[in-house]
Amino acid sequence: MASTISLILEPTKYPRTGPDIIFGKTKPFINKKRLKEYPKDYNPILEYWEQMQTGKTLVPKKVYQQYEEIVRWIKEGGYKEWFYSNERANHVIEFAENYCCHSKGKMAGKQVVLELWEKAYLASVYGFVDIEGNRKHQRVVLIVGKKNGKSLLDSIMGNYGLFADGEGGPEIYAVATKKDQAKIVWLEAKRMVNKSPTLKKRAKPLTHEIITEFNDGVFKPLASDKDSLDGLNVHVVIMDEWHQWKNGRALYDIMADGITAREQPLIVMTSTAGTIREDIFDEIYEEAEIQFNNMKLGNEVDDRTLFFIYELDKKEEWRDANNWIKANPGLGTIKKLRALQDKAKRVAENLRLLKNFVCKEFNIRETSSESWLTYEQLNNTAEFDIKKLKPRYCIAGLDLGATTDLTCATIIFRVPNDETLYVKQMYWLPADLFDKRIKEDKIPYDIWMDKGLLRVSEGNKVNYKDVTKWLLEVQNELDIYIYKIGYDSWSSTYLVDELQQNFGKSVTEAVIQGAKTFSSPMKRFASDLEAKKINYNNSPILKWNLSNAAIVTDRNDNIALVKTSKSKRRIDGVASLLDAFIVYENHYEEYINLI
């Protein structure tokens, strides 16, 4: 096993440079006070982006996508009311490199010198402002392999909020579910203050807090005691290692509520991946994936949040050391390459160590699911006019949305002398939950309803009579005879009876949604989809469902569609389509003879 691991060279050491933040001006040299100053046109984001483009550095897909969006904002001259300010971005970088020192190891007492990825990160967070100078971004999520200096970055951002952010009465908090964890970042920040004559002159580092009298500021660690956390007026809150939090939603919500009174508050969330599932880490990660999916699909996104997720794109990438930098941007400088190489060799010889290794070092969450399709595989912009195609027979598939409130009905059809499989769908949401789903899912259900892709069903759940009504519309108004209807075998007896009354007993066919039934058809479906043999009329709601789809793989390499009630990602349209596709394959010869 060890022979399959290739070792990498030391990553490129990027040139580093660097004001008097509290008092300063920005000029491209070391000023008379012996302080680093960056040129006014210095932009670490564009420099980092160029290195991504030229192959000088390797980043995972999510980081690339986030920076692609940030660079677009810069090149287009801003985003909505916000624009990029080199001065504001460089200000925090110069603060770090002039007033912050390392406190541990061989670097103890030495000035911080930021790596390019760190400077780009800080510039992205602080550089976008409105005409009044208020920051655009109010939350940043950084997930990175351990030993890449995230606690140092947290401490810098905490101290910057306390000393140099121009905020009156700043309240800075490092929080965690346990006091010892909350104190890690705060203690690092306190040591920075003690090692900086300039900062220490303006602060009182006490046993449990740092006080700055010149601006009535305070920086303290807090654990999850609800009585002490309520009523805070937070300027910056730092949540470190929140992958360890159990029942962490309550703590997060309290701190998020505490920022509402500030003009430019900031929530800083940094962590590695962890093994605690279905808690705050998975919720935030899920939110990130929704954000990235919406970017791809051109939907509205949460424009006040940045997600920087350094991870391997695939679990198996750990075997090639050239990929390690994806999850460890500080590899070879901040993080020791040799130590990671030694760990990898031990894991290759004993794969029982793999789970913890890929989780901590490469941010691979230990779940049984993985993405089914890439965006390139699923994306098809082809459209069709069903009235011009005039199909005579179709096959339907139903997914009733019992766990997610979203219900979908699908028809698929072929026409003579055409290998294309055409797809038409309708979706339903309960009327009582419609506005809530738009807000929570951050998905434009209202726009899709206006386009005729989705309907509401009166009440707090979908009425299955609405599904039957749509299928009758297909048959009676479009003159398309429904040859077969595939439905989830767990569907209600009531629905099956109603379908049989309207379309005949021979028409309905139960589909078992498991690996044994789904595996082969799913693989063929994916192949046809990638080959653009499946035309779904460029439906944005189906495209979104496809992008959300995940699979589980058994020991025999059989795959099945993942569906979970706790996920905000909807895949009901995929399940409905696959029900139809499986029935289509089961009756392929008969169906083709009909058309």
KOLZARO-378752 format. One line per 3 residues: for each residue x negated, y negated, z negated of C-alpha. Coordinates in nm, 4 decimals, always signed. Layout:
% KOLZARO-378752
X:Y:Z ~ ...
END
This chain:
% KOLZARO-378752
+0.0000:+0.0000:+0.0000 ~ -0.2755:-0.2448:-0.0891 ~ -0.4081:-0.2375:+0.2654
-0.0870:-0.3963:+0.3954 ~ -0.1593:-0.7233:+0.2144 ~ -0.3552:-0.9822:+0.4106
-0.5421:-1.2500:+0.2159 ~ -0.5324:-1.6167:+0.3069 ~ -0.7938:-1.8841:+0.3048
-0.7790:-2.1753:+0.0683 ~ -0.5019:-2.4112:+0.1826 ~ -0.6017:-2.7386:+0.3418
-0.7062:-2.9973:+0.0857 ~ -0.5205:-3.3065:+0.1912 ~ -0.6818:-3.6486:+0.1553
-0.5601:-3.8223:-0.1571 ~ -0.5431:-4.1840:-0.2291 ~ -0.3690:-4.4266:-0.4364
-0.1125:-4.9782:-0.8356 ~ -0.0469:-5.1577:-1.0825 ~ +0.3048:-5.0422:-1.1193
+0.4139:-5.2260:-1.4161 ~ +0.2445:-5.5425:-1.3028 ~ +0.1305:-5.4643:-0.9588
+0.1110:-5.5436:-0.5955 ~ +0.0488:-5.3061:-0.3098 ~ -0.2728:-5.3338:-0.1076
-0.4751:-5.0663:+0.0716 ~ -0.7685:-5.0574:-0.1675 ~ -0.8734:-5.0239:-0.5310
-0.7860:-5.3606:-0.6778 ~ -0.9795:-5.5679:-0.9272 ~ -0.8144:-5.3869:-1.2136
-0.9542:-5.0605:-1.0728 ~ -0.6071:-4.9391:-0.9865 ~ -0.5177:-4.7344:-0.6796
-0.2928:-4.9038:-0.4289 ~ -0.1424:-4.7553:-0.1113 ~ -0.1015:-4.9440:+0.2162
+0.2401:-5.1030:+0.2544 ~ +0.3156:-4.8811:+0.5525 ~ +0.2085:-4.5583:+0.3818
+0.4741:-4.2890:+0.4113 ~ +0.3943:-3.9445:+0.2642 ~ +0.7238:-3.8025:+0.3919
+0.6280:-3.8587:+0.7553 ~ +0.2757:-3.7304:+0.6865 ~ +0.4135:-3.4136:+0.5295
+0.6611:-3.3740:+0.8152 ~ +0.3831:-3.4068:+1.0712 ~ +0.1900:-3.1288:+0.8980
+0.4998:-2.9095:+0.9166 ~ +0.5304:-2.9859:+1.2888 ~ +0.1670:-2.9189:+1.3683
+0.1448:-2.6020:+1.1620 ~ -0.1024:-2.7433:+0.9079 ~ +0.1350:-2.6441:+0.6340
+0.4066:-2.3801:+0.6120 ~ +0.7378:-2.4388:+0.4363 ~ +1.0541:-2.2291:+0.4003
+1.3631:-2.2952:+0.6102 ~ +1.5508:-2.4815:+0.3365 ~ +1.2640:-2.7240:+0.2710
+1.2194:-2.7790:+0.6440 ~ +1.5888:-2.8509:+0.6847 ~ +1.5971:-3.0954:+0.3927
+1.2997:-3.2895:+0.5256 ~ +1.4411:-3.2826:+0.8778 ~ +1.7428:-3.4669:+0.7388
+1.5281:-3.7117:+0.5358 ~ +1.3055:-3.7905:+0.8351 ~ +1.6146:-3.8536:+1.0455
+1.7349:-4.1089:+0.7877 ~ +1.3972:-4.2849:+0.8011 ~ +1.3704:-4.2919:+1.1809
+1.7285:-4.4082:+1.2246 ~ +1.6643:-4.6970:+0.9879 ~ +1.8685:-4.5650:+0.6969
+2.1813:-4.3732:+0.6052 ~ +2.5100:-4.5535:+0.5406 ~ +2.4239:-4.8392:+0.3002
+2.0797:-4.6995:+0.2071 ~ +1.7432:-4.7567:+0.3714 ~ +1.3907:-4.6331:+0.3071
+1.1619:-4.8671:+0.1147 ~ +0.7890:-4.7881:+0.1348 ~ +0.7307:-5.0175:-0.1607
+0.9768:-4.8353:-0.3880 ~ +0.8499:-4.4942:-0.2785 ~ +0.4838:-4.5843:-0.3286
+0.5587:-4.7470:-0.6627 ~ +0.6270:-4.4178:-0.8410 ~ +0.3299:-4.2483:-0.6720
+0.1004:-4.5273:-0.7837 ~ +0.2433:-4.5112:-1.1351 ~ +0.1595:-4.1400:-1.1495
-0.1936:-4.1778:-1.0205 ~ -0.2831:-4.4835:-1.2297 ~ -0.1168:-4.4192:-1.5642
-0.0624:-4.0458:-1.5982 ~ -0.3291:-3.7984:-1.7107 ~ -0.3509:-3.4211:-1.7359
-0.3396:-3.2861:-2.0900 ~ -0.4497:-2.9227:-2.0584 ~ -0.7320:-2.7084:-1.9183
-1.0346:-2.8357:-1.7342 ~ -0.8352:-3.1309:-1.5993 ~ -0.7405:-3.2552:-1.9479
-0.7867:-3.6310:-1.9763 ~ -0.8338:-3.6809:-1.6008 ~ -0.6066:-3.8956:-1.3873
-0.3316:-3.7236:-1.1973 ~ -0.3997:-3.6977:-0.8238 ~ -0.0860:-3.5924:-0.6430
-0.0785:-3.3443:-0.3582 ~ +0.0919:-3.4441:-0.0357 ~ +0.3997:-3.2284:-0.1032
+0.4353:-3.3912:-0.4470 ~ +0.4100:-3.7404:-0.3023 ~ +0.6660:-3.6580:-0.0340
+0.8977:-3.5196:-0.3027 ~ +0.8728:-3.8331:-0.5190 ~ +0.9055:-4.0616:-0.2174
+1.2223:-3.8797:-0.1097 ~ +1.3784:-3.9204:-0.4534 ~ +1.2844:-4.2839:-0.5165
+1.2354:-4.4335:-0.1705 ~ +1.5956:-4.4718:-0.0515 ~ +1.7721:-4.7770:-0.1940
+2.0611:-5.0115:-0.1141 ~ +2.0425:-5.3857:-0.0554 ~ +2.0557:-5.4449:-0.4318
+1.7630:-5.2113:-0.4894 ~ +1.9624:-4.9264:-0.6462 ~ +1.8478:-4.5727:-0.5636
+2.0466:-4.3574:-0.3272 ~ +1.9677:-4.0229:-0.4862 ~ +2.1133:-3.9434:-0.8251
+2.0246:-3.5760:-0.8439 ~ +1.7273:-3.3735:-0.7233 ~ +1.6873:-2.9965:-0.7425
+1.3358:-2.8523:-0.7146 ~ +1.2943:-2.4748:-0.7172 ~ +0.9314:-2.3690:-0.6881
+0.7123:-2.0751:-0.7902 ~ +0.5638:-2.0902:-1.1383 ~ +0.2316:-2.2655:-1.2022
+0.2875:-2.5213:-0.9256 ~ +0.2961:-2.8205:-1.1605 ~ +0.6688:-2.8834:-1.1818
+0.6540:-2.9689:-1.5541 ~ +0.3871:-3.2281:-1.4736 ~ +0.6168:-3.3824:-1.2112
+0.9038:-3.3804:-1.4604 ~ +0.6906:-3.5619:-1.7169 ~ +0.5843:-3.8225:-1.4624
+0.9467:-3.8852:-1.3623 ~ +1.0544:-3.9078:-1.7245 ~ +0.7834:-4.1599:-1.8106
+0.8484:-4.3558:-1.4923 ~ +1.2130:-4.3867:-1.5925 ~ +1.1054:-4.5053:-1.9373
+0.8339:-4.7552:-1.8398 ~ +0.8540:-4.8618:-1.4781 ~ +1.2009:-4.8133:-1.3280
+1.3230:-5.1616:-1.4152 ~ +1.6111:-5.0247:-1.6225 ~ +1.7294:-5.2051:-1.9347
+1.7561:-4.9805:-2.2390 ~ +1.6607:-4.6616:-2.0519 ~ +1.7589:-4.3364:-2.2226
+1.5513:-4.0434:-2.0997 ~ +1.6276:-3.6876:-2.2094 ~ +1.4603:-3.3526:-2.1576
+1.7325:-3.0946:-2.2207 ~ +1.7645:-2.7202:-2.2446 ~ +1.9771:-2.4682:-2.4269
+1.6905:-2.4189:-2.6732 ~ +1.4918:-2.6950:-2.8460 ~ +1.1527:-2.5314:-2.7801
+1.2221:-2.5273:-2.4076 ~ +1.3413:-2.8875:-2.4072 ~ +1.0222:-2.9987:-2.5833
+0.7866:-2.8588:-2.3153 ~ +0.8396:-3.1441:-2.0696 ~ +0.8773:-3.4032:-2.3446
+0.5497:-3.3016:-2.5128 ~ +0.3697:-3.3246:-2.1793 ~ +0.5125:-3.6738:-2.1325
+0.4085:-3.7697:-2.4853 ~ +0.0507:-3.6521:-2.4221 ~ +0.0458:-3.8616:-2.1025
+0.1425:-4.1672:-2.3024 ~ -0.1218:-4.1002:-2.5667 ~ -0.3948:-4.0614:-2.3014
-0.3042:-4.3828:-2.1185 ~ -0.4167:-4.7050:-2.2939 ~ -0.1704:-4.9065:-2.0852
+0.1309:-4.6904:-2.1654 ~ +0.0407:-4.6355:-2.5290 ~ +0.0123:-5.0122:-2.5782
+0.3785:-5.0409:-2.4762 ~ +0.5195:-4.7379:-2.6583 ~ +0.5513:-4.5676:-2.9960
+0.5066:-4.1908:-2.9512 ~ +0.6801:-4.0540:-3.2613 ~ +0.7368:-3.6988:-3.3874
+1.0668:-3.6450:-3.2049 ~ +1.0897:-3.9322:-2.9581 ~ +0.9000:-4.1948:-2.7598
+1.0211:-4.5512:-2.8119 ~ +0.9489:-4.8519:-2.5886 ~ +1.0435:-5.1737:-2.7627
+0.9744:-5.4025:-2.4634 ~ +1.2797:-5.2600:-2.2827 ~ +1.4631:-5.0873:-2.5734
+1.3923:-4.7469:-2.4213 ~ +1.3810:-4.3980:-2.5680 ~ +1.2653:-4.0574:-2.4419
+1.3544:-3.7501:-2.6483 ~ +1.4135:-3.3744:-2.6162 ~ +1.7638:-3.2371:-2.6758
+1.9059:-2.8889:-2.7085 ~ +2.2647:-2.7873:-2.6396 ~ +2.4364:-2.9137:-2.9543
+2.7566:-3.0583:-2.8134 ~ +2.8124:-3.2879:-3.1096 ~ +2.4795:-3.4629:-3.0542
+2.5061:-3.4726:-2.6770 ~ +2.8453:-3.6348:-2.6355 ~ +2.8510:-4.0105:-2.5791
+2.5005:-4.0460:-2.4314 ~ +2.4204:-4.3264:-2.1866 ~ +2.1694:-4.1427:-1.9710
+1.9288:-4.3068:-1.7272 ~ +1.7217:-3.9951:-1.6501 ~ +1.7906:-3.6398:-1.7619
+1.5376:-3.3641:-1.6965 ~ +1.6563:-3.0043:-1.6902 ~ +1.3616:-2.7699:-1.6726
+1.3718:-2.3903:-1.6290 ~ +1.7506:-2.3816:-1.6148 ~ +1.7295:-2.0316:-1.4686
+1.6972:-1.9247:-1.8335 ~ +2.0211:-2.0919:-1.9412 ~ +2.3054:-1.8658:-2.0477
+2.6483:-2.0266:-2.0334 ~ +2.4656:-2.3316:-1.9009 ~ +2.7600:-2.5017:-1.7288
+2.8785:-2.6759:-2.0476 ~ +2.5365:-2.8325:-2.1110 ~ +2.5030:-2.9398:-1.7488
+2.8494:-3.0986:-1.7433 ~ +2.7888:-3.2952:-2.0629 ~ +2.4639:-3.4415:-1.9313
+2.6116:-3.5110:-1.5866 ~ +2.8984:-3.6982:-1.7521 ~ +2.6427:-3.9056:-1.9441
+2.5019:-4.0764:-1.6319 ~ +2.8242:-4.2407:-1.5150 ~ +2.7603:-4.5799:-1.6824
+2.4258:-4.6393:-1.5061 ~ +2.3672:-4.8067:-1.1683 ~ +2.0871:-4.5725:-1.0620
+2.0841:-4.2658:-1.2872 ~ +1.8863:-3.9552:-1.2043 ~ +1.9365:-3.5876:-1.2822
+1.6135:-3.3921:-1.2314 ~ +1.6545:-3.0139:-1.2138 ~ +1.3401:-2.8017:-1.1801
+1.3063:-2.4266:-1.2122 ~ +1.1763:-2.1018:-1.0784 ~ +1.4195:-1.8279:-0.9864
+1.5389:-1.5935:-1.2603 ~ +1.7258:-1.2766:-1.3358 ~ +2.0315:-1.4253:-1.5105
+2.3115:-1.3939:-1.2550 ~ +2.6444:-1.5702:-1.2152 ~ +2.5427:-1.8634:-1.4353
+2.4303:-2.2213:-1.3747 ~ +2.1317:-2.1219:-1.1566 ~ +2.3473:-1.9263:-0.9135
+2.6063:-2.2059:-0.9119 ~ +2.3507:-2.4707:-0.8179 ~ +2.1824:-2.2421:-0.5640
+2.5195:-2.1694:-0.4101 ~ +2.5850:-2.5429:-0.3921 ~ +2.2526:-2.5844:-0.2105
+2.3437:-2.3204:+0.0457 ~ +2.6787:-2.4885:+0.1076 ~ +2.4910:-2.8167:+0.1569
+2.2537:-2.6649:+0.4109 ~ +2.5377:-2.4910:+0.5941 ~ +2.7250:-2.8202:+0.6154
+2.4147:-2.9905:+0.7561 ~ +2.3988:-2.7303:+1.0327 ~ +2.7675:-2.7559:+1.1082
+2.7769:-3.1351:+1.1075 ~ +3.0114:-3.1513:+0.8074 ~ +2.9978:-3.4092:+0.5308
+2.7358:-3.3396:+0.2644 ~ +2.6661:-3.4568:-0.0900 ~ +2.4464:-3.7487:+0.0125
+2.3399:-3.8303:-0.3449 ~ +2.1652:-3.4922:-0.3970 ~ +1.8375:-3.3534:-0.2617
+1.7537:-2.9820:-0.2640 ~ +1.3896:-2.8720:-0.2341 ~ +1.3883:-2.4931:-0.2527
+1.0431:-2.3436:-0.2066 ~ +1.0934:-1.9708:-0.1558 ~ +1.0109:-1.6878:+0.0777
+1.2644:-1.6750:+0.3581 ~ +1.2743:-1.2964:+0.3316 ~ +1.1750:-1.0682:+0.0473
+0.9377:-0.8598:+0.2608 ~ +0.7262:-1.1689:+0.3376 ~ +0.5411:-1.1149:+0.0108
+0.3202:-0.8582:+0.1853 ~ +0.1639:-1.1258:+0.4067 ~ -0.0306:-1.3730:+0.1962
-0.0046:-1.6360:+0.4677 ~ +0.3597:-1.6741:+0.3613 ~ +0.2892:-1.7288:-0.0064
+0.2568:-2.1032:+0.0331 ~ +0.6277:-2.1178:+0.1244 ~ +0.7149:-2.0671:-0.2424
+0.3909:-2.2103:-0.3803 ~ +0.3065:-2.5440:-0.2141 ~ +0.0291:-2.5982:-0.4698
-0.1412:-2.2660:-0.3890 ~ -0.5192:-2.2887:-0.3870 ~ -0.5250:-2.6216:-0.5707
-0.2737:-2.6415:-0.8533 ~ -0.2060:-2.2677:-0.8565 ~ -0.4970:-2.0249:-0.8450
-0.5037:-1.8171:-0.5272 ~ -0.7234:-1.5424:-0.6717 ~ -0.4858:-1.4790:-0.9613
-0.1941:-1.4353:-0.7216 ~ -0.3983:-1.2073:-0.4959 ~ -0.4807:-0.9845:-0.7935
-0.1141:-0.9645:-0.8931 ~ -0.0131:-0.8745:-0.5385 ~ -0.2630:-0.5905:-0.5287
-0.1279:-0.4489:-0.8553 ~ +0.2278:-0.4698:-0.7233 ~ +0.1327:-0.2990:-0.3969
-0.0012:-0.0078:-0.6023 ~ +0.3006:+0.0010:-0.8348 ~ +0.6228:-0.1159:-0.6710
+0.8086:-0.1004:-1.0024 ~ +0.6489:-0.4404:-1.0660 ~ +0.7911:-0.5858:-0.7458
+1.1208:-0.7177:-0.8824 ~ +0.9639:-0.9504:-1.1395 ~ +0.6790:-1.0433:-0.9057
+0.8896:-1.1697:-0.6157 ~ +1.1301:-1.3403:-0.8548 ~ +0.8744:-1.5427:-1.0523
+0.6122:-1.6017:-0.7857 ~ +0.8269:-1.6368:-0.4736 ~ +1.1750:-1.7344:-0.5979
+1.3549:-1.4312:-0.4623 ~ +1.6732:-1.3998:-0.6638 ~ +1.7355:-1.0455:-0.7676
+2.0719:-0.9895:-0.6068 ~ +2.1908:-0.7109:-0.3829 ~ +2.2973:-0.9388:-0.1016
+2.1255:-1.1170:+0.1804 ~ +2.2353:-1.3320:+0.4721 ~ +2.3867:-1.1375:+0.7596
+2.3432:-1.3752:+1.0544 ~ +2.1134:-1.6628:+1.1390 ~ +2.2655:-1.9809:+1.2719
+2.1129:-1.9118:+1.6118 ~ +2.2792:-1.5698:+1.6199 ~ +2.6251:-1.6924:+1.5276
+2.6380:-2.0246:+1.7079 ~ +2.8348:-2.0279:+2.0328 ~ +2.9682:-2.3558:+2.1714
+3.1656:-2.1946:+2.4554 ~ +3.5362:-2.2807:+2.4668 ~ +3.8418:-2.1449:+2.6444
+4.2018:-2.2344:+2.7272 ~ +4.4217:-1.9437:+2.6240 ~ +4.7050:-2.0647:+2.8484
+4.4783:-2.0447:+3.1532 ~ +4.3364:-1.7039:+3.0570 ~ +4.6916:-1.5633:+3.0155
+4.5993:-1.2499:+2.8182 ~ +4.8719:-0.9845:+2.8088 ~ +4.7624:-0.7757:+2.5103
+4.5724:-0.8506:+2.1913 ~ +4.4615:-0.6816:+1.8727 ~ +4.5136:-0.8557:+1.5394
+4.3268:-0.8442:+1.2092 ~ +4.4328:-0.9767:+0.8699 ~ +4.2533:-1.0805:+0.5527
+4.4825:-1.1877:+0.2732 ~ +4.2449:-1.3940:+0.0643 ~ +4.3431:-1.2392:-0.2643
+4.0222:-1.3544:-0.4312 ~ +3.9528:-1.6897:-0.2694 ~ +4.2919:-1.8519:-0.1870
+4.1978:-1.8626:+0.1818 ~ +4.3935:-1.6315:+0.4126 ~ +4.3126:-1.5624:+0.7765
+4.4815:-1.3927:+1.0715 ~ +4.2836:-1.3152:+1.3876 ~ +4.3724:-1.2011:+1.7373
+4.1076:-1.0766:+1.9796 ~ +4.1640:-1.0061:+2.3463 ~ +4.0038:-0.9284:+2.6812
+4.1142:-1.0289:+3.0298 ~ +4.0548:-0.8415:+3.3568 ~ +3.7098:-0.8575:+3.5162
+3.5572:-1.0299:+3.2132 ~ +3.3319:-0.8680:+2.9520 ~ +3.3907:-1.1488:+2.7033
+3.5820:-1.0774:+2.3840 ~ +3.7940:-1.3833:+2.3002 ~ +3.8889:-1.4799:+1.9447
+4.1761:-1.6941:+1.8169 ~ +4.2473:-1.7466:+1.4466 ~ +4.4732:-1.9186:+1.1991
+4.3912:-1.9939:+0.8354 ~ +4.6117:-2.0791:+0.5369 ~ +4.5568:-2.2432:+0.2005
+4.8162:-2.2854:-0.0767 ~ +4.9587:-2.6400:-0.0689 ~ +4.9219:-2.6784:-0.4463
+4.5468:-2.6061:-0.4257 ~ +4.4700:-2.7871:-0.1005 ~ +4.3191:-3.1083:-0.2416
+4.1311:-2.9136:-0.5094 ~ +3.9706:-2.6865:-0.2508 ~ +3.8582:-2.9848:-0.0415
+3.6944:-3.1401:-0.3459 ~ +3.5375:-2.8262:-0.4953 ~ +3.4304:-2.6562:-0.1734
+3.3174:-2.9842:-0.0135 ~ +3.4654:-2.8540:+0.3098 ~ +3.6864:-3.0564:+0.5533
+3.9974:-2.8401:+0.5324 ~ +4.2063:-3.1526:+0.5987 ~ +4.0256:-3.2201:+0.9273
+4.0636:-2.8585:+1.0322 ~ +4.4352:-2.8754:+0.9529 ~ +4.4672:-3.1842:+1.1754
+4.3008:-2.9859:+1.4565 ~ +4.5555:-2.7061:+1.4205 ~ +4.3055:-2.4537:+1.2858
+4.4571:-2.4282:+0.9384 ~ +4.7998:-2.4520:+0.7792 ~ +4.9225:-2.4895:+0.4234
+5.1595:-2.2502:+0.2577 ~ +5.4010:-2.3928:+0.0025 ~ +5.3262:-2.3161:-0.3625
+5.0127:-2.1963:-0.5408 ~ +4.9459:-1.8958:-0.3177 ~ +4.9812:-1.8069:+0.0478
+5.3193:-1.6695:+0.1495 ~ +5.2548:-1.3719:+0.3741 ~ +5.5712:-1.4524:+0.5706
+5.3686:-1.7451:+0.7120 ~ +5.1181:-1.4945:+0.8507 ~ +5.3919:-1.2906:+1.0129
+5.5438:-1.6097:+1.1538 ~ +5.2160:-1.7001:+1.3265 ~ +5.1786:-1.3541:+1.4774
+5.5328:-1.3830:+1.6121 ~ +5.4388:-1.7212:+1.7625 ~ +5.1475:-1.5541:+1.9403
+5.3781:-1.2892:+2.0793 ~ +5.6800:-1.5038:+2.1639 ~ +5.5346:-1.8448:+2.2527
+5.2062:-1.7379:+2.4126 ~ +5.3555:-1.4211:+2.5601 ~ +5.0779:-1.2004:+2.4253
+5.1865:-0.8536:+2.3171 ~ +5.0291:-0.7418:+1.9888 ~ +4.9036:-0.3907:+2.0570
+4.7551:-0.3163:+1.7116 ~ +4.7168:-0.4920:+1.3755 ~ +4.4239:-0.4016:+1.1525
+4.4674:-0.4831:+0.7877 ~ +4.2695:-0.4351:+0.4670 ~ +4.3738:-0.1019:+0.3127
+4.4262:-0.2869:-0.0184 ~ +4.6968:-0.5064:+0.1344 ~ +5.0383:-0.5173:-0.0291
+5.3068:-0.2697:+0.0643 ~ +5.5406:-0.5655:+0.1158 ~ +5.3208:-0.7112:+0.3916
+5.2771:-0.3778:+0.5671 ~ +5.6531:-0.3166:+0.5606 ~ +5.7188:-0.6623:+0.7041
+5.4637:-0.6140:+0.9823 ~ +5.6125:-0.2775:+1.0739 ~ +5.9648:-0.4204:+1.0807
+5.8559:-0.6936:+1.3237 ~ +5.6004:-0.5118:+1.5389 ~ +5.6667:-0.1390:+1.4943
+5.5201:+0.1328:+1.2702 ~ +5.2675:+0.2470:+1.5308 ~ +5.1135:-0.0999:+1.5504
+4.9689:-0.1291:+1.1975 ~ +4.6403:+0.0365:+1.1050 ~ +4.4672:+0.0301:+0.7660
+4.0933:-0.0524:+0.7599 ~ +3.8740:+0.0487:+0.4664 ~ +3.6353:-0.2414:+0.4065
+3.3271:-0.0470:+0.2982 ~ +2.9821:+0.0420:+0.4288 ~ +3.0966:+0.3684:+0.5849
+3.3622:+0.1943:+0.7926 ~ +3.1980:-0.1416:+0.8534 ~ +2.8310:-0.0625:+0.9109
+2.8168:+0.0455:+1.2752 ~ +3.0868:-0.1960:+1.3984 ~ +2.9195:-0.4847:+1.2151
+2.5863:-0.4121:+1.3809 ~ +2.7497:-0.3952:+1.7256 ~ +2.9497:-0.7099:+1.6527
+2.6310:-0.8960:+1.5528 ~ +2.4602:-0.7827:+1.8720 ~ +2.7504:-0.8981:+2.0902
+2.7724:-1.2270:+1.9006 ~ +2.4030:-1.2993:+1.9526 ~ +2.4396:-1.2134:+2.3226
+2.7233:-1.4705:+2.3438 ~ +2.9697:-1.1998:+2.4487 ~ +3.2126:-1.3136:+2.1788
+3.3824:-1.6477:+2.2455 ~ +3.5554:-1.7950:+1.9388 ~ +3.6367:-2.1289:+2.1052
+3.3658:-2.3072:+1.9072 ~ +3.5887:-2.2940:+1.5987 ~ +3.4150:-2.4850:+1.3165
+3.6019:-2.2972:+1.0443 ~ +3.5058:-1.9537:+1.1809 ~ +3.1494:-2.0770:+1.2360
+3.1409:-2.1809:+0.8715 ~ +3.2751:-1.8421:+0.7614 ~ +3.0139:-1.6628:+0.9732
+2.7349:-1.8740:+0.8261 ~ +2.8531:-1.7781:+0.4760 ~ +2.8617:-1.4046:+0.5403
+2.6312:-1.1871:+0.3342 ~ +2.5749:-0.8126:+0.3331 ~ +2.4762:-0.5336:+0.1014
+2.2650:-0.2451:+0.2271 ~ +2.2767:+0.1076:+0.0838 ~ +1.9964:+0.3621:+0.0733
+2.0993:+0.4936:+0.4159 ~ +2.0680:+0.1463:+0.5714 ~ +2.4449:+0.1136:+0.5994
+2.5697:-0.2417:+0.5614 ~ +2.8922:-0.3894:+0.4320 ~ +3.0326:-0.7400:+0.4034
+2.9968:-0.9029:+0.0616 ~ +3.3002:-1.0653:-0.0911 ~ +3.2955:-1.2164:-0.4379
+3.5581:-1.4105:-0.6260 ~ +3.2957:-1.6295:-0.7928 ~ +3.1476:-1.7612:-0.4724
+3.2579:-2.0907:-0.3192 ~ +3.1573:-1.9568:+0.0175 ~ +3.4514:-1.8283:+0.2182
+3.4184:-1.5253:+0.4441 ~ +3.7855:-1.4389:+0.4891 ~ +3.7736:-1.5298:+0.8579
+3.4892:-1.2826:+0.9118 ~ +3.6709:-1.0055:+0.7259 ~ +3.9840:-1.0678:+0.9329
+3.7839:-1.0668:+1.2574 ~ +3.6034:-0.7457:+1.1648 ~ +3.9339:-0.5742:+1.0833
+4.0460:-0.6556:+1.4364 ~ +3.7112:-0.5586:+1.5891 ~ +3.7090:-0.2184:+1.4196
+4.0583:-0.1404:+1.5463 ~ +3.9534:-0.2647:+1.8911 ~ +3.6646:-0.0187:+1.8937
+3.8841:+0.2624:+1.7618 ~ +4.1262:+0.2179:+2.0538 ~ +3.8861:+0.0798:+2.3111
+3.9768:+0.3039:+2.6058 ~ +4.3501:+0.2677:+2.5528 ~ +4.3230:-0.1085:+2.5198
+4.1030:-0.1563:+2.8254 ~ +4.3482:+0.0480:+3.0342 ~ +4.6274:-0.1854:+2.9235
+4.4675:-0.5111:+3.0360
END
